[in-house]
Amino acid sequence: MDNFMAARSQMALSLGFHIIFSCIGMVMPFFMAVSHFLWLRTGNPVYQNVTKAWSKGVAIFFATGAVSGTVLSFELGLLWPTFMKHAGPIFGMPFSLEGTAFFIEAIALGFFLYGWNRFNRWFHWFTGVVVGISGLTSGILVVAANAWMNSPAGFDLVNGNYINIDPIKAMFNPAWFSQALHMSVAAFAATGFAVAGVHALMILRKQNVNFHMRAFKIAAIFGVVAAILQPLSGDISAKMVAKRQPAKLAAMEAHFETKPYSPLIIGGIPDVKNKKVDYAIELPGMLSFMVYDDFKAPVKGLDQIPAADQPPIAVTHYAFQIMVALGMIMMGLGVIYLIALWKKKSWFEKHWFLRLFIWATPIGFIAVEAGWTVTEVGRQPWIIQGVMRTADAVTPMPGISYSFYLFTAVYFTLSLAVIFLLYRQIKMVPEIYDKAV
């Protein structure tokens, strides 16, 4: 493994782990705030117990997210020094503001964890809301920085020099809203289904059913609503990609030829050499309609993009197909859940219904990982779209492969620690969190 591939692999590994920790850290405080609110309004101790149990999970993911996020911040400078030399002054503002949001989140979480029976009850609840808002804000700010890499703005490049820098314009670049919206909704969908799946498993095993059923319903409704809304945010995001990154869109769809009535490709195996897609379902004109609201409008294909500027087509296409397929599955499960909620309440006790959510536990995060693969791999060979190539930004320092192996071991160990702590939390429910039931 050469240094370039080792640096990319290490960054991919770090992002792959951090995105899971950060998604859960962004979203679970809102679950916690809802259950806390329900306890304050109803006085039902089960909701208080759910809140306390979830707050420990929030603390675990906050700590692990802080570790993995700190590693990422160092990696940007160590692995990509040329990139940070030029990009740091331009898109540094969202990272600075993210640090502020992080500290607010840490303070609020401390107040919440140790504020039971010490603060006014509604102020205590408010501190939990602040944890959620500041965590979500942190995520949006980081995504804004990534959106700048996909849609650079706020500077002029003259003779290799970056001048007329405008950090505000860079932060609120053309892609920030679509990416932030899509990522935020995805985080709620993935975390909602994952948390609901864990509680569904406990219900199926008939362990503390009342406790887990109430937790299941709170988590599931977040995941369901987000999954149903996700195609709308995806449409907004895809239209922005078509406008700002046509090579990425062409790779996502394995769209080799620019032509009217551009087809939407479902599935298939891209044959890059012969510029075709085998075994795919083609819907003529649908890609044109989805991008331009016009069935006849030609969508720019890979035939109009120089080979040196094309991303890896197969990886981008497969990742996009996985993301969309899993998103549609979650949306279908969302419809089933809403039917159960409004018309078929007996389904909540059916084994087949609970098993659907148990099987769906990981698919939201698989979709998130696939989506980030599309975002990052689809931007290649650029680290800053159209401005700086990834190969020109990597560190000249030797021995990066050893760093990659080391961090692989670190993240694997960290994951085992998180799994152990979460498993222990679940096993402690009957002894600590569900005594009153």
Protein Blocks (a to p, Z undefined) as FASTA:
>chain_A
ZZklmmmmmmmmmmmmmmmmmmmmmmmmmmmmmmmmmmmmnopaklmmmmmmmmmmmmmm
mmmmmmmmmmmmmmmmmmmmmlmmmmmmmmmmmmmmmmmmmmmmmmmmmmmmmmgokbcf
klmmmmmmmmmmmmmmmmmmmmmmmmmmmmgghiaceehiaehiafklmmmgfklmmmmm
mmmmmmmmmmmmmmmmmmmmmmmnopakllmmmmmmmmmmmmmmmmmmmmmmmmmmmmmm
mmmmmmlmmmmnopabgcehiacdeejjddfknopaehiacdehklmmmmnopaklccdd
fklgcfklpccfklmmmmmmmmmmmmmmmmmmmmmmmmmmmmmmmlmmpmklmmmmmmmm
mmmmmmmmmmmmmmmmmmpccfbghkacfklmpcfbehklmmmmmmmmmmmmmmmmmmmm
mmmmmmmmmmmmmmmZZ
